[in-house]
Every structure is written in C-alpha cells, then in structure tokens.
Amino acid sequence: MRSWTALRIRAIALTIALPLTTIAADDPVKQRLETSPRHNEWVKVKSGERTVQVFVAYPQAKEKATTVLVIHENRGLTDWVRSLADQLAEAGYVAVAPDLLSGAGPGGGKTSDFPSQDAAVQAIYKLAADQVTADLDAVADYAVKLPASNGRLAVAGYCWGGGQSFRFATHRGDLKGAFVFYGPPPEKPEDLAKIGCPVYGFYGGNDARIGATVAGTTDAMKAAGKTYEPVTYEGAGHGFMRLGEDGTGTDADRKGRDAAWERWREILKGI
C-alpha cells in the first residue's frame, strides 16, 4: 500500500499539471501550430543589406500552388499570423509571412524578441515606408520562385498589414489580388490609379475608425476604374479575424471570421 505522503505528492503534482494541460488544449492557435501535418519552416530572405525572417507554410498538394504573401498586424509576426499561414496552406496555397520587424528587435532580433506586445507595436510605427515596401518586394520575389509555387501571387494583410496590402497593390504590378482586412486605403488617392489587380475589403461593422474610409475608397476606386469589393461583417470589431479565432472575441467576431474565411477561399479559387 502506498504511503499517505506518496499519495499526497502525486495529488499535488496532478493539481499543478492539469491547468497547464487545459490551457494548451484551450489555445487553438498553438494547437494548430503544434499539430499541423504540413511542412512549415523559417527562411531568411535578403533585402538589400537587410535580412528578413520569413515563415513559410506549404500545402500538401501534387500540383504547384498560388502563393499568398501575408502581412501581419501591428503586433508583428505572432503565433496567430503563423497559424493563419498554416490555414492557407491547408486550403491549398503556399503562404509566405515575412516578419517586418526583422532586425528591429532587441539585439537585432525579430518580433518574438521584443519584451512586450506594446514594444513591438511601437517599433512597427517607426518602420520606414520604403523599407517595408523593399522587404515585401524581396519576399515576393523569393516566394514566386519557390518550386512549389505556380508563379501567381496575391497579398493579404491585417490591421496595419491591411493598409500595407492596399499600399503594396499600388506598387506591385504582378499581383492577382489584394485582400485588405480592416486596413486603411493609401494616403494619396492618386496612387489608386497604379493598382493593377482587384482589391477585396473585409471590414467589421463595429470598427468606425476604418469603416469610415470605405465609402470614400469605393468612390475613389470607381473613379479610377479599379475593382474594389468591400464587405462589412455586422457586429464584428476591428481585428475580428484574430479575435474570432483565439477565443477573446464576441459571437459577432466569430461569425465574421467564419464568413470572411469562406469568402476569401472562394475568391482565391478564381485567382
């Protein structure tokens, strides 16, 4: 028979272990990354004198696939963005997500090296616009030359990255589509004339700051003769793609996220 002391030690150990297991089981983002059957990897891409850390997720497919360049939120390249890249790979696309904070972190590190989320956000807004564009160009050039890529390229971005995806569409002529998730339009309306691909907008109904830009952007894109298809998901807030997945959002965020994913996948099939 086991001693009372041994049983007590075992009970304490189980009490300590169970919450950690529960937390892991309740985190869908980490679960996806840890259990994904797809090949995901980190690579380094040269951008002039800079080196950009890039997360790449590959589909399990026989044929070459369209590549989606994923531009992260103002939080940097978080686990959620990597999880989203894996979901794109699951849908059949090569997903390439650059860490645009590469070299800006402590000791020349990347997003994961910042001491806090606030520190990463502050660093994002110190990035030079030309540097961001140059890094995106370098990663896009790398991405379309991957053996698994069919050479077709789309861009998608979220929050700060949503604005960058719209901006990148005014710069990159070989894009087949630009997906703007709750990001602002380019600051200069005249830049819209440079866009050569359809732009698809995804907005939250409870995001007045970004929502206020949609009507004017619709008019400006129409005047420029460009395709712009915005959809607003009622009740969803800013960041609903992340909030609707990581468990911190509302029912409207979750519904908006699911509807946006369905729409996104349908559009991607035609690219």
PyRosetta script that sets phi, psi and omega in degrees:
from pyrosetta import init, pose_from_sequence

init()
pose = pose_from_sequence("MRSWTALRIRAIALTIALPLTTIAADDPVKQRLETSPRHNEWVKVKSGERTVQVFVAYPQAKEKATTVLVIHENRGLTDWVRSLADQLAEAGYVAVAPDLLSGAGPGGGKTSDFPSQDAAVQAIYKLAADQVTADLDAVADYAVKLPASNGRLAVAGYCWGGGQSFRFATHRGDLKGAFVFYGPPPEKPEDLAKIGCPVYGFYGGNDARIGATVAGTTDAMKAAGKTYEPVTYEGAGHGFMRLGEDGTGTDADRKGRDAAWERWREILKGI")
pose.set_psi(1, 137.7)
pose.set_omega(1, 179.9)
pose.set_phi(2, -70.6)
pose.set_psi(2, 147.8)
pose.set_omega(2, 178.4)
pose.set_phi(3, -73.1)
pose.set_psi(3, 156.4)
pose.set_omega(3, 178.7)
pose.set_phi(4, -59.1)
pose.set_psi(4, -37.9)
pose.set_omega(4, -179.1)
pose.set_phi(5, -63.9)
pose.set_psi(5, -42.0)
pose.set_omega(5, -179.7)
pose.set_phi(6, -64.8)
pose.set_psi(6, -42.1)
pose.set_omega(6, 178.9)
pose.set_phi(7, -64.4)
pose.set_psi(7, -38.6)
pose.set_omega(7, -179.6)
pose.set_phi(8, -65.6)
pose.set_psi(8, -41.6)
pose.set_omega(8, 178.6)
pose.set_phi(9, -62.4)
pose.set_psi(9, -41.8)
pose.set_omega(9, 179.7)
pose.set_phi(10, -63.6)
pose.set_psi(10, -41.3)
pose.set_omega(10, -179.8)
pose.set_phi(11, -63.4)
pose.set_psi(11, -41.3)
pose.set_omega(11, 179.0)
pose.set_phi(12, -64.4)
pose.set_psi(12, -41.1)
pose.set_omega(12, -179.5)
pose.set_phi(13, -62.5)
pose.set_psi(13, -42.0)
pose.set_omega(13, 178.8)
pose.set_phi(14, -66.2)
pose.set_psi(14, -38.0)
pose.set_omega(14, 179.3)
pose.set_phi(15, -62.3)
pose.set_psi(15, -38.3)
pose.set_omega(15, 179.7)
pose.set_phi(16, -72.3)
pose.set_psi(16, -39.1)
pose.set_omega(16, -173.6)
pose.set_phi(17, -75.5)
pose.set_psi(17, -35.9)
pose.set_omega(17, -173.3)
pose.set_phi(18, -59.9)
pose.set_psi(18, -45.1)
pose.set_omega(18, 178.9)
pose.set_phi(19, -59.9)
pose.set_psi(19, -37.8)
pose.set_omega(19, 179.7)
pose.set_phi(20, -64.6)
pose.set_psi(20, -40.9)
pose.set_omega(20, 178.5)
pose.set_phi(21, -64.0)
pose.set_psi(21, -42.1)
pose.set_omega(21, -179.3)
pose.set_phi(22, -63.2)
pose.set_psi(22, -42.5)
pose.set_omega(22, 179.6)
pose.set_phi(23, -60.9)
pose.set_psi(23, -44.2)
pose.set_omega(23, -179.9)
pose.set_phi(24, -62.7)
pose.set_psi(24, -41.2)
pose.set_omega(24, -178.2)
pose.set_phi(25, -68.8)
pose.set_psi(25, -27.5)
pose.set_omega(25, -177.4)
pose.set_phi(26, -89.8)
pose.set_psi(26, 1.7)
pose.set_omega(26, -179.2)
pose.set_phi(27, -105.8)
pose.set_psi(27, 93.5)
pose.set_omega(27, -175.6)
pose.set_phi(28, -64.4)
pose.set_psi(28, -28.5)
pose.set_omega(28, -179.4)
pose.set_phi(29, -67.1)
pose.set_psi(29, -51.9)
pose.set_omega(29, 179.5)
pose.set_phi(30, -66.1)
pose.set_psi(30, -36.7)
pose.set_omega(30, 178.5)
pose.set_phi(31, -58.8)
pose.set_psi(31, -46.5)
pose.set_omega(31, -178.7)
pose.set_phi(32, -61.6)
pose.set_psi(32, -46.3)
pose.set_omega(32, -178.4)
pose.set_phi(33, -63.9)
pose.set_psi(33, -37.9)
pose.set_omega(33, -176.4)
pose.set_phi(34, -78.8)
pose.set_psi(34, -23.1)
pose.set_omega(34, -175.3)
pose.set_phi(35, -113.0)
pose.set_psi(35, 0.6)
pose.set_omega(35, -177.7)
pose.set_phi(36, -59.2)
pose.set_psi(36, 131.8)
pose.set_omega(36, 176.7)
pose.set_phi(37, -83.0)
pose.set_psi(37, -5.9)
pose.set_omega(37, -176.6)
pose.set_phi(38, -84.8)
pose.set_psi(38, 160.1)
pose.set_omega(38, 178.6)
pose.set_phi(39, -83.4)
pose.set_psi(39, 115.1)
pose.set_omega(39, 176.1)
pose.set_phi(40, -119.1)
pose.set_psi(40, 141.7)
pose.set_omega(40, -177.9)
pose.set_phi(41, -152.1)
pose.set_psi(41, 159.7)
pose.set_omega(41, 172.0)
pose.set_phi(42, -99.0)
pose.set_psi(42, 136.3)
pose.set_omega(42, 175.1)
pose.set_phi(43, -132.6)
pose.set_psi(43, 163.4)
pose.set_omega(43, 177.3)
pose.set_phi(44, -113.2)
pose.set_psi(44, 128.4)
pose.set_omega(44, -178.9)
pose.set_phi(45, -119.0)
pose.set_psi(45, 129.4)
pose.set_omega(45, 178.7)
pose.set_phi(46, -77.7)
pose.set_psi(46, 133.2)
pose.set_omega(46, 175.6)
pose.set_phi(47, -131.4)
pose.set_psi(47, 89.7)
pose.set_omega(47, -172.5)
pose.set_phi(48, 64.2)
pose.set_psi(48, -124.5)
pose.set_omega(48, 177.6)
pose.set_phi(49, -87.1)
pose.set_psi(49, -3.3)
pose.set_omega(49, -177.1)
pose.set_phi(50, -95.0)
pose.set_psi(50, 159.2)
pose.set_omega(50, 172.6)
pose.set_phi(51, -121.6)
pose.set_psi(51, 123.4)
pose.set_omega(51, -178.4)
pose.set_phi(52, -103.4)
pose.set_psi(52, 126.6)
pose.set_omega(52, 175.0)
pose.set_phi(53, -80.1)
pose.set_psi(53, 130.2)
pose.set_omega(53, -173.4)
pose.set_phi(54, -132.1)
pose.set_psi(54, 132.9)
pose.set_omega(54, 175.1)
pose.set_phi(55, -97.5)
pose.set_psi(55, 127.4)
pose.set_omega(55, -177.6)
pose.set_phi(56, -121.9)
pose.set_psi(56, 131.1)
pose.set_omega(56, 176.9)
pose.set_phi(57, -119.1)
pose.set_psi(57, 128.5)
pose.set_omega(57, -176.0)
pose.set_phi(58, -106.9)
pose.set_psi(58, 141.1)
pose.set_omega(58, 175.7)
pose.set_phi(59, -77.4)
pose.set_psi(59, 157.4)
pose.set_omega(59, 172.1)
pose.set_phi(60, -91.7)
pose.set_psi(60, 88.8)
pose.set_omega(60, -173.4)
pose.set_phi(61, -143.7)
pose.set_psi(61, 152.1)
pose.set_omega(61, 179.8)
pose.set_phi(62, -80.7)
pose.set_psi(62, -38.7)
pose.set_omega(62, -177.0)
pose.set_phi(63, -92.5)
pose.set_psi(63, 159.5)
pose.set_omega(63, 175.2)
pose.set_phi(64, -66.6)
pose.set_psi(64, 151.9)
pose.set_omega(64, -171.6)
pose.set_phi(65, -125.4)
pose.set_psi(65, 156.8)
pose.set_omega(65, 172.5)
pose.set_phi(66, -64.4)
pose.set_psi(66, 145.6)
pose.set_omega(66, -179.2)
pose.set_phi(67, -104.0)
pose.set_psi(67, 136.5)
pose.set_omega(67, 176.7)
pose.set_phi(68, -115.7)
pose.set_psi(68, 120.9)
pose.set_omega(68, 175.3)
pose.set_phi(69, -86.6)
pose.set_psi(69, 117.4)
pose.set_omega(69, -174.4)
pose.set_phi(70, -103.0)
pose.set_psi(70, 123.3)
pose.set_omega(70, -178.9)
pose.set_phi(71, -108.0)
pose.set_psi(71, 121.8)
pose.set_omega(71, -171.5)
pose.set_phi(72, -72.5)
pose.set_psi(72, 170.9)
pose.set_omega(72, 176.0)
pose.set_phi(73, -70.6)
pose.set_psi(73, -178.5)
pose.set_omega(73, 177.5)
pose.set_phi(74, -71.3)
pose.set_psi(74, -4.7)
pose.set_omega(74, 176.4)
pose.set_phi(75, -81.3)
pose.set_psi(75, -10.3)
pose.set_omega(75, -176.6)
pose.set_phi(76, 93.7)
pose.set_psi(76, -168.9)
pose.set_omega(76, -177.5)
pose.set_phi(77, -83.5)
pose.set_psi(77, 88.9)
pose.set_omega(77, -177.2)
pose.set_phi(78, -88.9)
pose.set_psi(78, 174.7)
pose.set_omega(78, 175.4)
pose.set_phi(79, -59.3)
pose.set_psi(79, -36.7)
pose.set_omega(79, -179.3)
pose.set_phi(80, -62.3)
pose.set_psi(80, -41.0)
pose.set_omega(80, 179.5)
pose.set_phi(81, -65.3)
pose.set_psi(81, -39.7)
pose.set_omega(81, 177.3)
pose.set_phi(82, -65.8)
pose.set_psi(82, -37.7)
pose.set_omega(82, 176.7)
pose.set_phi(83, -63.8)
pose.set_psi(83, -40.3)
pose.set_omega(83, 177.8)
pose.set_phi(84, -63.3)
pose.set_psi(84, -40.1)
pose.set_omega(84, 176.5)
pose.set_phi(85, -60.7)
pose.set_psi(85, -39.5)
pose.set_omega(85, 178.3)
pose.set_phi(86, -65.9)
pose.set_psi(86, -35.8)
pose.set_omega(86, 177.4)
pose.set_phi(87, -66.6)
pose.set_psi(87, -36.3)
pose.set_omega(87, 175.0)
pose.set_phi(88, -64.6)
pose.set_psi(88, -40.9)
pose.set_omega(88, 177.6)
pose.set_phi(89, -63.6)
pose.set_psi(89, -38.6)
pose.set_omega(89, 177.7)
pose.set_phi(90, -61.8)
pose.set_psi(90, -34.0)
pose.set_omega(90, 179.1)
pose.set_phi(91, -78.3)
pose.set_psi(91, -7.9)
pose.set_omega(91, 174.3)
pose.set_phi(92, 111.3)
pose.set_psi(92, 17.4)
pose.set_omega(92, -176.6)
pose.set_phi(93, -121.1)
pose.set_psi(93, 152.3)
pose.set_omega(93, 170.9)
pose.set_phi(94, -81.5)
pose.set_psi(94, 120.5)
pose.set_omega(94, -178.5)
pose.set_phi(95, -108.5)
pose.set_psi(95, 127.3)
pose.set_omega(95, -176.6)
pose.set_phi(96, -124.2)
pose.set_psi(96, 114.6)
pose.set_omega(96, -174.2)
pose.set_phi(97, -120.2)
pose.set_psi(97, 101.4)
pose.set_omega(97, 179.2)
pose.set_phi(98, -77.6)
pose.set_psi(98, 145.0)
pose.set_omega(98, 172.5)
pose.set_phi(99, -91.4)
pose.set_psi(99, 100.7)
pose.set_omega(99, -175.2)
pose.set_phi(100, -75.6)
pose.set_psi(100, -2.3)
pose.set_omega(100, 171.9)
pose.set_phi(101, -94.8)
pose.set_psi(101, 10.4)
pose.set_omega(101, 178.1)
pose.set_phi(102, -57.0)
pose.set_psi(102, 127.7)
pose.set_omega(102, -179.6)
pose.set_phi(103, 86.6)
pose.set_psi(103, -13.4)
pose.set_omega(103, -177.4)
pose.set_phi(104, -94.4)
pose.set_psi(104, -12.8)
pose.set_omega(104, -179.5)
pose.set_phi(105, -77.0)
pose.set_psi(105, 170.2)
pose.set_omega(105, 177.0)
pose.set_phi(106, -53.4)
pose.set_psi(106, 132.4)
pose.set_omega(106, -179.6)
pose.set_phi(107, 69.1)
pose.set_psi(107, 22.0)
pose.set_omega(107, -178.3)
pose.set_phi(108, 77.2)
pose.set_psi(108, 22.3)
pose.set_omega(108, -177.1)
pose.set_phi(109, -85.0)
pose.set_psi(109, -165.5)
pose.set_omega(109, -177.5)
pose.set_phi(110, -116.1)
pose.set_psi(110, -164.3)
pose.set_omega(110, -174.7)
pose.set_phi(111, -51.6)
pose.set_psi(111, -47.4)
pose.set_omega(111, -175.1)
pose.set_phi(112, -66.0)
pose.set_psi(112, -10.5)
pose.set_omega(112, -179.4)
pose.set_phi(113, -91.7)
pose.set_psi(113, -8.2)
pose.set_omega(113, 178.2)
pose.set_phi(114, -71.5)
pose.set_psi(114, 145.0)
pose.set_omega(114, -177.4)
pose.set_phi(115, -71.7)
pose.set_psi(115, -19.2)
pose.set_omega(115, -179.1)
pose.set_phi(116, -156.6)
pose.set_psi(116, 164.6)
pose.set_omega(116, 176.5)
pose.set_phi(117, -63.8)
pose.set_psi(117, -40.7)
pose.set_omega(117, 179.6)
pose.set_phi(118, -59.8)
pose.set_psi(118, -38.4)
pose.set_omega(118, 179.5)
pose.set_phi(119, -64.5)
pose.set_psi(119, -38.7)
pose.set_omega(119, 178.3)
pose.set_phi(120, -66.3)
pose.set_psi(120, -42.2)
pose.set_omega(120, 179.4)
pose.set_phi(121, -61.4)
pose.set_psi(121, -44.7)
pose.set_omega(121, 179.2)
pose.set_phi(122, -60.8)
pose.set_psi(122, -38.4)
pose.set_omega(122, -179.1)
pose.set_phi(123, -69.5)
pose.set_psi(123, -34.5)
pose.set_omega(123, 180.0)
pose.set_phi(124, -57.4)
pose.set_psi(124, -44.3)
pose.set_omega(124, -174.4)
pose.set_phi(125, -79.6)
pose.set_psi(125, 1.0)
pose.set_omega(125, 173.4)
pose.set_phi(126, -98.2)
pose.set_psi(126, -6.0)
pose.set_omega(126, -178.8)
pose.set_phi(127, -70.1)
pose.set_psi(127, 138.5)
pose.set_omega(127, 176.3)
pose.set_phi(128, -74.9)
pose.set_psi(128, 135.8)
pose.set_omega(128, -177.7)
pose.set_phi(129, -58.0)
pose.set_psi(129, -40.9)
pose.set_omega(129, -179.4)
pose.set_phi(130, -65.8)
pose.set_psi(130, -35.0)
pose.set_omega(130, 178.0)
pose.set_phi(131, -65.8)
pose.set_psi(131, -43.0)
pose.set_omega(131, 179.1)
pose.set_phi(132, -59.7)
pose.set_psi(132, -45.9)
pose.set_omega(132, -179.8)
pose.set_phi(133, -63.5)
pose.set_psi(133, -42.6)
pose.set_omega(133, 179.5)
pose.set_phi(134, -62.9)
pose.set_psi(134, -41.5)
pose.set_omega(134, 178.8)
pose.set_phi(135, -64.8)
pose.set_psi(135, -43.7)
pose.set_omega(135, 179.2)
pose.set_phi(136, -63.0)
pose.set_psi(136, -40.4)
pose.set_omega(136, 177.5)
pose.set_phi(137, -60.7)
pose.set_psi(137, -46.4)
pose.set_omega(137, -178.5)
pose.set_phi(138, -62.1)
pose.set_psi(138, -42.4)
pose.set_omega(138, -179.5)
pose.set_phi(139, -69.8)
pose.set_psi(139, -39.3)
pose.set_omega(139, 177.8)
pose.set_phi(140, -62.9)
pose.set_psi(140, -42.6)
pose.set_omega(140, 178.0)
pose.set_phi(141, -60.6)
pose.set_psi(141, -41.6)
pose.set_omega(141, 177.8)
pose.set_phi(142, -64.6)
pose.set_psi(142, -44.2)
pose.set_omega(142, -172.6)
pose.set_phi(143, -63.9)
pose.set_psi(143, -44.4)
pose.set_omega(143, -176.0)
pose.set_phi(144, -72.6)
pose.set_psi(144, -11.8)
pose.set_omega(144, 178.6)
pose.set_phi(145, -97.3)
pose.set_psi(145, -0.6)
pose.set_omega(145, 176.9)
pose.set_phi(146, -62.0)
pose.set_psi(146, 140.5)
pose.set_omega(146, 179.5)
pose.set_phi(147, -56.7)
pose.set_psi(147, -28.3)
pose.set_omega(147, -178.7)
pose.set_phi(148, -83.9)
pose.set_psi(148, -7.4)
pose.set_omega(148, -177.4)
pose.set_phi(149, -92.5)
pose.set_psi(149, 143.0)
pose.set_omega(149, 175.1)
pose.set_phi(150, -89.2)
pose.set_psi(150, 5.0)
pose.set_omega(150, 176.9)
pose.set_phi(151, 89.9)
pose.set_psi(151, -6.7)
pose.set_omega(151, 178.1)
pose.set_phi(152, -89.5)
pose.set_psi(152, 135.9)
pose.set_omega(152, -171.7)
pose.set_phi(153, -129.1)
pose.set_psi(153, 132.3)
pose.set_omega(153, 171.3)
pose.set_phi(154, -124.8)
pose.set_psi(154, 162.7)
pose.set_omega(154, 178.8)
pose.set_phi(155, -129.2)
pose.set_psi(155, 143.4)
pose.set_omega(155, 177.0)
pose.set_phi(156, -140.6)
pose.set_psi(156, 141.8)
pose.set_omega(156, -179.8)
pose.set_phi(157, -146.6)
pose.set_psi(157, 160.6)
pose.set_omega(157, -172.2)
pose.set_phi(158, -129.8)
pose.set_psi(158, 131.1)
pose.set_omega(158, 178.0)
pose.set_phi(159, 57.9)
pose.set_psi(159, -120.7)
pose.set_omega(159, 175.5)
pose.set_phi(160, -53.1)
pose.set_psi(160, -41.6)
pose.set_omega(160, 178.5)
pose.set_phi(161, -67.6)
pose.set_psi(161, -26.5)
pose.set_omega(161, 175.8)
pose.set_phi(162, -64.6)
pose.set_psi(162, -43.1)
pose.set_omega(162, 175.7)
pose.set_phi(163, -64.0)
pose.set_psi(163, -37.3)
pose.set_omega(163, 178.7)
pose.set_phi(164, -68.0)
pose.set_psi(164, -35.2)
pose.set_omega(164, 178.8)
pose.set_phi(165, -67.1)
pose.set_psi(165, -38.3)
pose.set_omega(165, 176.6)
pose.set_phi(166, -65.2)
pose.set_psi(166, -43.7)
pose.set_omega(166, 179.9)
pose.set_phi(167, -65.0)
pose.set_psi(167, -40.0)
pose.set_omega(167, -179.4)
pose.set_phi(168, -64.7)
pose.set_psi(168, -30.7)
pose.set_omega(168, 177.8)
pose.set_phi(169, -65.8)
pose.set_psi(169, -24.5)
pose.set_omega(169, 177.4)
pose.set_phi(170, -80.2)
pose.set_psi(170, -7.7)
pose.set_omega(170, -173.4)
pose.set_phi(171, -114.0)
pose.set_psi(171, -40.1)
pose.set_omega(171, -170.9)
pose.set_phi(172, -98.3)
pose.set_psi(172, 113.2)
pose.set_omega(172, -172.8)
pose.set_phi(173, -78.3)
pose.set_psi(173, -16.9)
pose.set_omega(173, -176.0)
pose.set_phi(174, -96.5)
pose.set_psi(174, 9.0)
pose.set_omega(174, 178.4)
pose.set_phi(175, -68.4)
pose.set_psi(175, 139.9)
pose.set_omega(175, 176.9)
pose.set_phi(176, -96.2)
pose.set_psi(176, -11.8)
pose.set_omega(176, 178.8)
pose.set_phi(177, -177.1)
pose.set_psi(177, 148.1)
pose.set_omega(177, 177.2)
pose.set_phi(178, -126.0)
pose.set_psi(178, 127.9)
pose.set_omega(178, -177.6)
pose.set_phi(179, -113.5)
pose.set_psi(179, 114.2)
pose.set_omega(179, -174.5)
pose.set_phi(180, -107.1)
pose.set_psi(180, 107.3)
pose.set_omega(180, 178.3)
pose.set_phi(181, -97.9)
pose.set_psi(181, 108.3)
pose.set_omega(181, 178.0)
pose.set_phi(182, 41.5)
pose.set_psi(182, 49.6)
pose.set_omega(182, 175.3)
pose.set_phi(183, -119.5)
pose.set_psi(183, 156.3)
pose.set_omega(183, -179.1)
pose.set_phi(184, -77.4)
pose.set_psi(184, 159.9)
pose.set_omega(184, 175.6)
pose.set_phi(185, -77.4)
pose.set_psi(185, 169.7)
pose.set_omega(185, 175.7)
pose.set_phi(186, -57.2)
pose.set_psi(186, 148.0)
pose.set_omega(186, -177.0)
pose.set_phi(187, -67.3)
pose.set_psi(187, -32.2)
pose.set_omega(187, -178.6)
pose.set_phi(188, -100.9)
pose.set_psi(188, 109.9)
pose.set_omega(188, -179.1)
pose.set_phi(189, -55.6)
pose.set_psi(189, -30.6)
pose.set_omega(189, -179.0)
pose.set_phi(190, -66.0)
pose.set_psi(190, -19.6)
pose.set_omega(190, 178.9)
pose.set_phi(191, -70.0)
pose.set_psi(191, -20.3)
pose.set_omega(191, -179.1)
pose.set_phi(192, -61.4)
pose.set_psi(192, -27.8)
pose.set_omega(192, -179.9)
pose.set_phi(193, -64.7)
pose.set_psi(193, -17.8)
pose.set_omega(193, -178.2)
pose.set_phi(194, -84.7)
pose.set_psi(194, -8.7)
pose.set_omega(194, -176.1)
pose.set_phi(195, -73.1)
pose.set_psi(195, 131.9)
pose.set_omega(195, -178.0)
pose.set_phi(196, -114.6)
pose.set_psi(196, 7.6)
pose.set_omega(196, -178.2)
pose.set_phi(197, -135.2)
pose.set_psi(197, 163.6)
pose.set_omega(197, 174.6)
pose.set_phi(198, -65.7)
pose.set_psi(198, 145.1)
pose.set_omega(198, 176.3)
pose.set_phi(199, -116.7)
pose.set_psi(199, 128.3)
pose.set_omega(199, -178.7)
pose.set_phi(200, -115.5)
pose.set_psi(200, 124.0)
pose.set_omega(200, -177.4)
pose.set_phi(201, -103.9)
pose.set_psi(201, 143.3)
pose.set_omega(201, 178.6)
pose.set_phi(202, -129.7)
pose.set_psi(202, 114.5)
pose.set_omega(202, -171.7)
pose.set_phi(203, -131.4)
pose.set_psi(203, 151.3)
pose.set_omega(203, 176.9)
pose.set_phi(204, -91.6)
pose.set_psi(204, 137.3)
pose.set_omega(204, 179.8)
pose.set_phi(205, -66.0)
pose.set_psi(205, -24.4)
pose.set_omega(205, 179.1)
pose.set_phi(206, -103.2)
pose.set_psi(206, 37.0)
pose.set_omega(206, 179.7)
pose.set_phi(207, -127.4)
pose.set_psi(207, 73.9)
pose.set_omega(207, -172.8)
pose.set_phi(208, -61.3)
pose.set_psi(208, -34.5)
pose.set_omega(208, -176.9)
pose.set_phi(209, -60.3)
pose.set_psi(209, -51.1)
pose.set_omega(209, 179.9)
pose.set_phi(210, -81.5)
pose.set_psi(210, -35.1)
pose.set_omega(210, -179.6)
pose.set_phi(211, -59.0)
pose.set_psi(211, -29.9)
pose.set_omega(211, -179.3)
pose.set_phi(212, -67.1)
pose.set_psi(212, -15.1)
pose.set_omega(212, -178.4)
pose.set_phi(213, -89.6)
pose.set_psi(213, -14.3)
pose.set_omega(213, -169.2)
pose.set_phi(214, -66.9)
pose.set_psi(214, -46.0)
pose.set_omega(214, -177.5)
pose.set_phi(215, -62.0)
pose.set_psi(215, -45.7)
pose.set_omega(215, 179.5)
pose.set_phi(216, -65.1)
pose.set_psi(216, -38.0)
pose.set_omega(216, 178.4)
pose.set_phi(217, -66.5)
pose.set_psi(217, -38.9)
pose.set_omega(217, 177.7)
pose.set_phi(218, -58.8)
pose.set_psi(218, -46.4)
pose.set_omega(218, -179.9)
pose.set_phi(219, -65.3)
pose.set_psi(219, -43.8)
pose.set_omega(219, -177.6)
pose.set_phi(220, -66.0)
pose.set_psi(220, -41.0)
pose.set_omega(220, 178.9)
pose.set_phi(221, -67.6)
pose.set_psi(221, -37.9)
pose.set_omega(221, 177.6)
pose.set_phi(222, -64.8)
pose.set_psi(222, -42.3)
pose.set_omega(222, 179.4)
pose.set_phi(223, -64.3)
pose.set_psi(223, -30.9)
pose.set_omega(223, -179.8)
pose.set_phi(224, -85.0)
pose.set_psi(224, -3.7)
pose.set_omega(224, 179.8)
pose.set_phi(225, 74.4)
pose.set_psi(225, 29.5)
pose.set_omega(225, -176.5)
pose.set_phi(226, -110.1)
pose.set_psi(226, 155.2)
pose.set_omega(226, 178.3)
pose.set_phi(227, -86.4)
pose.set_psi(227, 122.2)
pose.set_omega(227, 178.5)
pose.set_phi(228, -140.4)
pose.set_psi(228, 118.1)
pose.set_omega(228, -176.7)
pose.set_phi(229, -123.3)
pose.set_psi(229, 92.3)
pose.set_omega(229, 179.4)
pose.set_phi(230, -89.7)
pose.set_psi(230, 143.5)
pose.set_omega(230, 173.1)
pose.set_phi(231, -130.7)
pose.set_psi(231, 133.8)
pose.set_omega(231, 178.1)
pose.set_phi(232, -109.1)
pose.set_psi(232, 131.7)
pose.set_omega(232, -178.2)
pose.set_phi(233, -100.6)
pose.set_psi(233, 106.9)
pose.set_omega(233, -171.7)
pose.set_phi(234, -59.8)
pose.set_psi(234, 134.0)
pose.set_omega(234, 177.8)
pose.set_phi(235, 84.4)
pose.set_psi(235, -15.7)
pose.set_omega(235, 179.8)
pose.set_phi(236, -78.0)
pose.set_psi(236, 146.9)
pose.set_omega(236, -179.7)
pose.set_phi(237, -101.4)
pose.set_psi(237, 179.5)
pose.set_omega(237, 175.8)
pose.set_phi(238, -62.0)
pose.set_psi(238, 135.3)
pose.set_omega(238, -179.7)
pose.set_phi(239, 81.4)
pose.set_psi(239, 20.5)
pose.set_omega(239, -173.6)
pose.set_phi(240, -65.2)
pose.set_psi(240, -22.5)
pose.set_omega(240, 177.8)
pose.set_phi(241, -64.9)
pose.set_psi(241, -38.1)
pose.set_omega(241, 176.9)
pose.set_phi(242, -81.5)
pose.set_psi(242, -47.8)
pose.set_omega(242, -177.1)
pose.set_phi(243, -62.0)
pose.set_psi(243, -33.2)
pose.set_omega(243, -179.8)
pose.set_phi(244, -75.7)
pose.set_psi(244, -8.6)
pose.set_omega(244, -179.0)
pose.set_phi(245, -110.8)
pose.set_psi(245, -37.5)
pose.set_omega(245, -171.9)
pose.set_phi(246, -86.7)
pose.set_psi(246, 3.7)
pose.set_omega(246, 174.8)
pose.set_phi(247, 89.7)
pose.set_psi(247, -0.8)
pose.set_omega(247, -178.0)
pose.set_phi(248, -98.0)
pose.set_psi(248, -5.7)
pose.set_omega(248, -176.3)
pose.set_phi(249, -92.7)
pose.set_psi(249, -179.1)
pose.set_omega(249, 178.9)
pose.set_phi(250, -89.9)
pose.set_psi(250, 175.4)
pose.set_omega(250, 175.0)
pose.set_phi(251, -59.8)
pose.set_psi(251, -38.1)
pose.set_omega(251, 179.5)
pose.set_phi(252, -65.7)
pose.set_psi(252, -36.3)
pose.set_omega(252, 176.2)
pose.set_phi(253, -63.3)
pose.set_psi(253, -44.3)
pose.set_omega(253, -179.8)
pose.set_phi(254, -65.0)
pose.set_psi(254, -42.5)
pose.set_omega(254, 178.5)
pose.set_phi(255, -65.6)
pose.set_psi(255, -41.3)
pose.set_omega(255, 178.1)
pose.set_phi(256, -63.5)
pose.set_psi(256, -42.3)
pose.set_omega(256, 179.0)
pose.set_phi(257, -61.3)
pose.set_psi(257, -45.9)
pose.set_omega(257, -178.5)
pose.set_phi(258, -65.5)
pose.set_psi(258, -41.9)
pose.set_omega(258, 179.7)
pose.set_phi(259, -67.3)
pose.set_psi(259, -38.8)
pose.set_omega(259, 179.3)
pose.set_phi(260, -65.5)
pose.set_psi(260, -41.8)
pose.set_omega(260, 178.1)
pose.set_phi(261, -61.3)
pose.set_psi(261, -43.2)
pose.set_omega(261, 180.0)
pose.set_phi(262, -62.1)
pose.set_psi(262, -45.1)
pose.set_omega(262, 178.6)
pose.set_phi(263, -63.4)
pose.set_psi(263, -45.3)
pose.set_omega(263, -178.5)
pose.set_phi(264, -59.4)
pose.set_psi(264, -46.4)
pose.set_omega(264, 179.9)
pose.set_phi(265, -61.8)
pose.set_psi(265, -40.5)
pose.set_omega(265, 179.8)
pose.set_phi(266, -64.1)
pose.set_psi(266, -42.0)
pose.set_omega(266, 179.5)
pose.set_phi(267, -66.4)
pose.set_psi(267, -43.1)
pose.set_omega(267, -178.6)
pose.set_phi(268, -60.4)
pose.set_psi(268, -32.6)
pose.set_omega(268, 179.8)
pose.set_phi(269, -60.0)
pose.set_psi(269, -28.6)
pose.set_omega(269, -177.1)
pose.set_phi(270, -91.8)
pose.set_psi(270, 1.5)
pose.set_omega(270, -178.8)
pose.set_phi(271, -92.5)
pose.dump_pdb("model.pdb")
